[in-house]
């Protein structure tokens, strides 16, 4: 389930994540694309489909072990993966996130939920 700070619970944020599970990530798409270009085909660091930050960090750590070293020394991919993991940790301190309320006319599912 998505991590939601206690004082944000009263706002009913992330209704689908609370219902279905999964975590919400803020990440650098530019850095993710740069890393994905260096990974083998079919591998990615886009943080979709993970149920916790810990699960995603383990995914990144596995990539560092598998693809991010030349011998014992980090290669370019390993350095970028470490930078990416650190960046995601800083971006996803949800205690620092703001909450906005969508007041548009459309009630279909989008990034923001009508009236919440």
C-alpha positions in Angstrom: 0.0 0.0 0.0 1.1 3.5 -0.7 2.8 5.3 2.2 0.6 8.3 3.3 1.8 10.5 6.2 -0.7 10.3 9.1 -1.8 14.0 8.8 -2.6 13.4 5.1 -5.0 10.5 5.7 -8.0 12.8 6.4 -7.9 14.0 2.8 -8.6 10.6 1.2 -5.5 10.9 -1.0 -4.5 8.1 -3.4 -7.8 6.3 -3.4 -6.8 3.7 -6.0 -3.5 3.0 -4.3 -5.2 2.5 -1.0 -7.8 0.2 -2.6 -5.6 -1.8 -5.0 -2.1 -1.4 -3.5 1.0 0.0 -5.1 3.2 3.0 -4.4 3.4 6.4 -6.0 6.7 7.7 -7.1 8.1 11.1 -8.1 11.2 10.5 -10.4 13.4 12.1 -13.0 12.1 10.9 -16.4 15.2 12.2 -18.1 17.6 10.3 -15.8 15.4 7.2 -16.1 15.5 7.4 -19.9 19.3 7.8 -19.8 19.6 4.7 -17.7 17.1 2.7 -19.7 19.2 3.4 -22.8 22.2 1.7 -21.1 20.3 -1.3 -19.8 19.7 -4.5 -21.8 16.5 -4.5 -23.9 13.4 -5.2 -21.8 14.9 -3.8 -18.6 13.8 -0.5 -17.1 14.0 1.7 -14.0 10.6 3.4 -14.5 9.0 2.9 -11.1 5.6 1.5 -12.1 4.0 -1.6 -10.5 6.0 -1.6 -7.2 4.1 -2.0 -3.9 6.7 -0.2 -1.8 9.8 2.0 -2.0 11.8 -0.8 -0.5 10.7 -3.2 -3.3 11.8 -0.6 -5.9 15.1 0.1 -4.2 15.9 -3.6 -4.2 15.1 -3.6 -7.9 17.7 -0.8 -8.4 20.2 -2.5 -6.2 19.9 -5.7 -8.2 20.6 -3.8 -11.4 23.6 -2.2 -9.8 25.0 -5.7 -8.9 24.1 -7.2 -12.3 24.9 -4.3 -14.7 26.5 -1.5 -12.8 30.1 -2.8 -12.2 33.2 -3.5 -14.1 34.8 -6.0 -11.8 34.7 -4.3 -8.4 34.5 -0.8 -9.8 31.2 1.1 -10.6 30.8 1.7 -14.4 28.8 4.6 -15.9 25.5 2.7 -15.5 26.3 1.9 -11.8 27.0 5.5 -11.1 23.8 6.7 -12.8 21.8 4.0 -10.9 23.2 5.2 -7.6 22.4 8.8 -8.5 18.9 7.8 -9.6 18.2 5.9 -6.3 19.4 8.9 -4.2 17.3 11.3 -6.3 14.1 9.2 -5.9 14.7 9.0 -2.1 14.9 12.8 -1.9 11.9 13.4 -4.1 9.7 10.9 -2.3 9.7 12.4 1.2 5.9 12.6 1.3 6.0 14.6 4.5 7.2 17.4 2.2 4.5 16.9 -0.5 1.6 19.3 -0.9 -2.0 18.2 -1.4 -4.2 19.8 -4.1 -7.9 19.4 -4.7 -9.3 18.8 -8.2 -12.3 21.0 -8.8 -12.8 20.4 -12.5 -16.0 19.2 -14.2 -14.8 15.8 -15.4 -15.3 12.9 -12.9 -13.6 10.2 -15.0 -10.4 8.8 -13.6 -7.4 11.0 -14.2 -4.3 11.9 -12.2 -6.6 13.9 -9.9 -10.0 12.7 -8.5 -13.0 15.1 -8.7 -13.8 16.6 -5.3 -10.9 15.0 -3.5 
